[in-house]
């Protein structure tokens, strides 16, 4: 007898703002509307893109891309500095809109959140109607668009919100979940990065339906503990609750490379990309950390970490990158190649600041 996938049936909405930073800039400055725009980076080619407007994305411009590459792809692109205080204020207003319908809100960042509306405050009953009302309120009150995914669990709702962006609205009811997951490419599944996706494709696993054919022990054998998650999720089983309070212990990003890195220049280039991802995640969650950790995995799969702690919390990109590269410089890389690099911040909060002389943060810039 198969395990019931949807018991009890919940009503979960995932709201994701469309090109959030760039859309706020285009809203506030008419001269940017309809034009390819990058928040972050520089017209001189220095720095990297934090967020790109949809007009820029049509040319292939993406977040964490170097300004130089963005200019090559889209010569007419406009670069603007971010205004995080404005983005935070907009995010607060969006959160207030959510709270009109439910108190079960799990913010993932400034621009996206899960809502559990199984029992909504206004007695509307229909999650689809609630999502439509939220989208309308965001448009009317903030002149911005959001995309919404509605389903019986967080996994399906999140994937659904990415369909028909921007200004999308996708409902996947209980009877449609299995077919929906079967049709999803493996890249859509949480925990499937470039390396895992390539491995799956070599195994002729291209979709959720393909993954579903493998027994759980086979998935675990090939993909480790994540195999348990894959086994459940391809069957629509996701019992994670919407968590209204989540304490973040650490925040970071890492990347496994298509080929092993052997030069410092290659490693610095990859650290620049990883650092931007970490920087964006910190600002979205409004966090600062006192400890920066560098993770290195060598080609022989041995792994080390090195860290540095500051007297006061930091969230500055230059400091993050400089510290990661200083930590890398202290590692013996002779006759070794690197398979993975990662940067993370931890030790959050506002503990008493110890007096410490700060370093000049150098020349690496996000915003030119």
N, C-alpha and C positions, 0 to 999 in steps of 0.2 A: 504494500500500500504506500503510495507516494506521500511525501510530507506536504501538508497544505501550505501554499505559498502566501496567502493573504488572509491571515486570521490573527487579530481582527482587521477589517478593512479600515485604513486610515485615509485621510484627505490631506495630502502634502503638496504645497506649492513651493516651487523654487523661482525666485525673482532675480533676474540678472540685468543690471542696467546696460544699455548699449553704448560701447566705446565711451565709458563714463567720463574720464578726464577730458577727452577731446570734445565730447558732446557739450560739456559745460562751457568750454571755451568758445565753441561755435554758437552756443546760445547767447553768451554775454557779449560777443564781439561779432557783429553782423558781417564784417569784412572777411571773416573766416568761413562763413557758411557756404557749403557746396564745394569747398576747396580741400585739397589734400593737406592734412595737418598732422604734425607730430608734437606731442607734449614731451619735452625733454629733448636732448640732443642740441645740435648747433649747426647753422648754415656754413660754418667754417669746416665742418667735417669732424669736429671733436665731439666726444661724448656718444651716448647711445639713446635710442628712443624708448620712452617709458610706455606711451600709449599712442596708437595711430587711429585717425578717423577712418570711417569706412571708405571715403574717397581715396585715402592713401593706401588702404588695404587692397584696393583693386589693382594697385601696381606691385603688390607683393611686400609692402612695408609692414613689419611686425614689431612688437615690443621686444626689447633687448637687442635689436638690430643696431649696428653702428650707424652713426649719422652719415658717414661716407657712403655706406652701402645704400641707405635710404635715398640719398641724393642721386646715386647712379640709377636706381630703379625709377625714381620719380623726381626729375630735375626741378619741378616747380613746387616741391613740398615746402610748407611753411613750418618753422620751428617756433614753439612758444615755451616759456618757462612755466612749470607747474605752480598752481596756487592751492596748496594743500588745505589751508584754512577754509577756503571756499568749498572745496570738495567735502570736507568734514561737515560743514554746515548743511550742505545739500543732503548728505547722508543722514544726518540727524532728522531732517524733515521727512525723508523717506521712511525712516524707522517709526516716526510718529504716525504716518499713514498706515503702516502695517499694524500698529497697536490698536487701531480702531476696530480691527477685526479679530485679533487674537493676541494673547500674551505669550503664546508659545512661538517665539521667534529665535532663530539661531543665526546670527550674523556670521558670515564667512569672511567678509571684508567690507570696505566702505560701500561697495556697489553690488553685493549679492547677499541673499539670505534664504534660509528655509523657513516656512511657516507651516504649522500644523493647524488646520482649520476643521478638524473632525467635529469639533463643537465650537462654532464661531460665536462671537459676542452678540452679533446683531440677529442671530437666528436665521440667516440667509439659507443655510443648508447646502447650497451648491458651491463646490470649490471653484468651478469654472466661472460662475457669476462673481465670486469674490475676486478672483484673479483679474477679471475684466474691470471690476470697479477700482482695484488698486492701480492698474495700468492707466485708467482714465484719470484718477486723482493725480498721479505723477505727471501726466501730460498737462492737465489743467492747472495744477498748482505750481509746477516747476518747469513746465515747457521742455520736458525731457521724455525720452521713450525708454521703456523697459520691455524685456522679453520674459515670458512666464511659461513654466512647465508644470503641469498638474498631473499627479498620479497617486498610486497607493503607497509609494515609498520614496525615500530620498534619492536613491540611485536613478530610478526611472525619471523622476521629476527633473533632476539636474540635466540629464541628457536631453530631455524634451525641451527644456528652456533654450537650448542651443539651436533648435530647429526653426527655420524661417526668420532668423535674425536679420536685420533689427526689427523691433516692434512685433515680435512673434508671440503667438499664444497657441500652445499645443497641449491637448488633453489626451492622456493615455489611460483609458479605463481598465478595470480588472480583466475583462475578457480580451483586451488587446495587448496586454503586457508581454505574454509569451512570444507572440509573433514580432512585437517591437524589438525585444531583446535579441531574438534569433537573427534579425536583419542587421543589427548594429555591427560595424567593423570593429575589430579587436582594439584599435587605437582609442576607441571611446570608453573603454573600461578602465576604471581607476586602478592604478598600479601598473599599467601597460605603457612603458616609455618606448623610445626608439629601439633599444636593444631587445627588450622582451617582445615587441611587435615583430621584429625581424626574425627572432627565434620561432615565434608562433607561425609565421608565414612559411618558414622552412619546413615546418611540420604540417603544412597545408591547413592551418587554422586561420581563417580569414574573418570569420564572423562569430557572433555569440552562438549561433546554431552549430557551428563547427566545434566550439569549445564544449558545448553540451554533450557531444558524442563521447567525450572522454570520461572515464570513471574518476572518482575523487582521488583515489590513490595515484593514478597516472598524472593528474594535474599537480599533485603535491610533489611527485618525483621529478617532474620537469621544472616546476616553478616555485618550489619551496612552500613555506607557510601560506603564501598568497594563493596557492592552489585551492585551499579550503574556501577562500573568499570567492574565487572564480566559480567553483562548483555551485555555491549557493546563488550567486548573483545571476548566473545565466538561467536559473530556474525562477527568477523573480523574487527570491527570498532575501529581504533586507529589513531586518527588524530594528534597525537603529532608530532611536527616538530623536525628535527635535530637541536639542539641548539648549536651554535658555542661558545657562552659565557654563562656560568652558574656560578653565585656567590653562593658559598657554605656558608650557614649561620651556620650550625652545622653538625656534623658527629658523628655517634655512632652506637651502636648495642644493642639489648636486646633479652631476651629469656623468654618464658613462659614455665614453667616446667610441666612435666607429673604428678608430685605429689608435694604438697606444701613442701617447705623447712622449717625445724624447728631448725636446728643447724647452728652455725657460720661456722663450717668446711664445711658443704654442700654449704653454700652461698659463701664462699671463693673459693671453687673449681669451682663454676659456674662463678664467677667474673673473674677468671683466663682465662676461655675460652672466655668470652665476651670481655675481655681486649685485647686478641690477635687479635680478629676480628677487633676491633677498631684500634689497632696499624697498622695492615696490610692496612686498608682502608686509614689511614692517610698517610702512606708512598706511597701508590699507587697514591694518589692525591697530594703528596708533600705539605702537610699542617701541621701546628702546631697551637695549640690553647692555650689560656690563662685560659680558664674556663673549669673545669671538673665537670660534673653533674652525680650524681647517682640517678637512678629512682628505686623506690620500689613500687610494687603493692602487697597488702596483700591478704590473702585468701578470705577476705570479699569484695574484689574488690576496697577497698579504696586505694588511691595512693598518694605518697609523692615524692618530689625531694629534694635533698640536693646538694649544689655545693661549689666549692672552686676555687678561682681565683689566678693566679700567676702573678708576675711582668713581666715575659717574657714568650713567647710562648713555649710550651713543646710538644714533640712527643715521649717521652721515655716510654717504656713499664713499667719499674719499677715504675716510678713516677705515671703513670696512675693507676696501680694496687694498689700501696700504698695509693694514695689519695682516691680511691673508697672504700678501706677497712677502712680507717680512717673515712670517712663519714658514713659508715655503723656502725662503732663502736659508733658513737654519736647518733644513733637512738635507741629509746626504743623498743626492740623486745620482751619484756617479755610477755608471753602468746599470742604471735602472730606468724603466719607462713606466708611464703612468696611465692607468686604465680609467680611473675615476677621480674627480675632484668635487669637493663640497665645501660650502661655507654655511655656518649657522651662528645664530646669536642666542644667548640664554642669560639666566640671572637677571630677569626683568624686575621692574619695580623701582622705587625711589628710596633706596637706602641712603644713609648719610654719606655725603660725598667726601672722599679723602682728598687732601691736597695733592695734586700731581701736575707736573709740568706737561702741557700738551705739545704734541709734535706738529710741525707744519705738515699739512695733509698732502702736499705734493700737487701734481698736475693732472691726475686722472679726474675727469669731470663727466657728470651725467648731463648737465645743462649748459655746458660750454661757457 
